[in-house]
Amino acid sequence: MKLRVMTYNVLHFLNLNTGEIDYKGFAELIRRTGADVVGLNEVYGASRLYGAQAEKLAAELGWHCYFAFAFMDDGRDPFGNAIVSRLPIDEARVFPIPYPEVRNGDQYYEPRCVLRARIAGYTFLVTHFGLNEDEQANALETVLGLIEPERCLLMGDFNVTPDSRILPPIREKMNDADGLLNGEMSFPSDAPKKKIDYIFASRDLRLTEAQVIPDVLSDHRPVIVTVEG
């Protein structure tokens, strides 16, 4: 089986070109790339301002979706990750990433999670790592406990560059699509200087193509791979 899989930090679907929430624009980008399954970061659930964002995108696409709650933004609006899929989502579950008991970093802290979804016999893990090393260490431990040896894909905004010491334990278990990207960067979208968005695949799967899509819609560029297995 061949799948086109994308990871995309969508900045709650804010179109940077217009300053407006733009589900239609994001849906058009996804259609244009031929993606089958898309892991999303920075998505609101049933919020006061935006409603259920994953459902609105899925409605534009005519697809299936699942929202993964991480925390309540401003104490009132659910925020987290999501997945949208052309294929039915057979099962989905959310795994909170433990919050550091003592905060040692000097950047913004935010509760995070991992979304695990079963689609067409594959396991998809969608996550968004924190900015601080103690957050990232907890996220890494959580992810390592969820990676499966077969038909498993891990994706998201990891907030680290390819030389980070956070990534080698994942690479010991999975193949990194970064090797197919020829140094393409994903952030910021208007003038990319860093690669912080990743897709990993279990060893039984074959990654045949990978691309950072050169689009300035969100503040990140989407990364897409073709996987066979």
Number of C-alpha atoms within 10 A of each C-alpha: 7 13 15 18 23 29 27 25 24 21 18 21 27 18 19 16 9 9 10 10 16 16 21 15 16 20 17 12 16 19 12 9 15 14 20 18 24 25 28 29 26 18 26 29 25 17 16 11 8 15 14 17 22 25 21 16 21 19 15 14 19 14 17 18 25 23 25 29 23 25 18 15 14 8 7 11 17 21 26 25 28 27 29 25 20 16 13 13 19 11 11 18 13 18 17 16 24 15 17 18 7 7 13 11 13 9 11 8 15 15 20 25 25 29 26 25 20 16 17 11 11 15 22 26 26 27 28 26 25 25 17 19 18 18 22 21 18 17 24 18 15 17 19 12 8 16 21 19 14 16 19 22 24 27 25 27 26 22 19 21 15 18 9 9 10 18 15 13 12 19 14 10 16 23 20 21 22 21 10 14 15 10 12 18 24 28 21 16 20 16 13 15 12 17 24 18 26 25 26 22 28 23 20 14 20 15 24 12 14 22 21 22 18 17 14 16 23 22 22 27 26 31 28 26 25 19 20 15 14
